[in-house]
Amino acid sequence: MPKLFDYDATDISQAYAAARRLTDERAHVWAAYLRRELRGHDVRAIIDLGCGVGRFAALVLRQNLVRVV
């Protein structure tokens, strides 16, 4: 039988967030890219579906680009 892993008993999310931090400089580059790519498209919402801490969802929300669900 596989050993169960208690994710909630770890600090994995904090370590991941620190290692994959979105600096202000990188956030600016990504925000400019997203604004350019979204221009002219009827995008009403973006779903941030994946493994991580939602750093891009937070970026999109802060930039007021579209609704984030």
Backbone torsions as a table, in degrees:
resi	resn	phi	psi	omega
1	MET	NA	134.1	179.8
2	PRO	-66.7	148.0	176.9
3	LYS	-75.4	133.0	179.2
4	LEU	-76.1	145.7	179.9
5	PHE	-115.4	124.7	180.0
6	ASP	-94.6	89.2	-178.8
7	TYR	-56.8	-39.7	-177.0
8	ASP	-67.3	-17.0	-179.9
9	ALA	-90.7	9.5	-177.8
10	THR	-117.2	175.5	174.2
11	ASP	-111.9	28.6	-176.3
12	ILE	-58.4	-43.7	-177.1
13	SER	-65.2	-37.9	178.3
14	GLN	-67.2	-41.2	178.8
15	ALA	-64.9	-42.3	179.6
16	TYR	-63.1	-46.7	-178.7
17	ALA	-61.0	-40.5	179.8
18	ALA	-67.6	-42.8	-177.5
19	ALA	-71.9	-32.4	-176.5
20	ARG	-107.6	27.8	-176.5
21	ARG	-56.9	139.6	177.9
22	LEU	-95.8	99.7	-178.4
23	THR	-65.4	163.3	177.9
24	ASP	-57.9	-40.3	-179.7
25	GLU	-63.9	-47.4	179.2
26	ARG	-66.9	-37.1	178.4
27	ALA	-62.0	-39.7	179.1
28	HIS	-63.0	-44.2	179.3
29	VAL	-63.1	-47.0	179.9
30	TRP	-64.5	-40.7	-179.7
31	ALA	-63.4	-42.2	178.3
32	ALA	-63.2	-42.5	178.4
33	TYR	-61.5	-46.9	-179.0
34	LEU	-64.2	-42.6	177.8
35	ARG	-59.0	-44.0	-179.6
36	ARG	-64.1	-44.1	-177.8
37	GLU	-72.6	-30.2	-178.8
38	LEU	-83.2	-18.6	-177.3
39	ARG	-57.0	128.4	177.1
40	GLY	85.1	-3.5	178.7
41	HIS	-105.0	145.6	179.5
42	ASP	-89.5	71.0	179.6
43	VAL	-98.4	121.3	-178.6
44	ARG	-104.8	-21.9	-179.1
45	ALA	-155.5	150.5	174.7
46	ILE	-123.5	134.9	175.5
47	ILE	-103.4	122.3	176.3
48	ASP	-92.7	94.6	-175.4
49	LEU	-114.4	114.2	-179.2
50	GLY	172.0	-168.1	179.0
51	CYS	-103.6	123.3	179.8
52	GLY	157.8	-160.3	-175.1
53	VAL	-112.4	10.5	175.9
54	GLY	76.4	28.4	-176.0
55	ARG	-65.4	-32.0	178.4
56	PHE	-77.7	-33.4	174.8
57	ALA	-61.5	-43.0	178.8
58	ALA	-64.4	-39.8	178.3
59	LEU	-61.9	-47.8	-179.7
60	VAL	-62.0	-40.7	179.2
61	LEU	-65.2	-45.6	179.8
62	ARG	-62.7	-35.5	-179.4
63	GLN	-80.3	-7.6	-179.5
64	ASN	56.0	40.8	-178.6
65	LEU	-78.6	-49.1	177.3
66	VAL	-152.8	172.9	175.6
67	ARG	-73.9	139.7	179.3
68	VAL	-110.3	128.9	177.7
69	VAL	-119.6	NA	NA
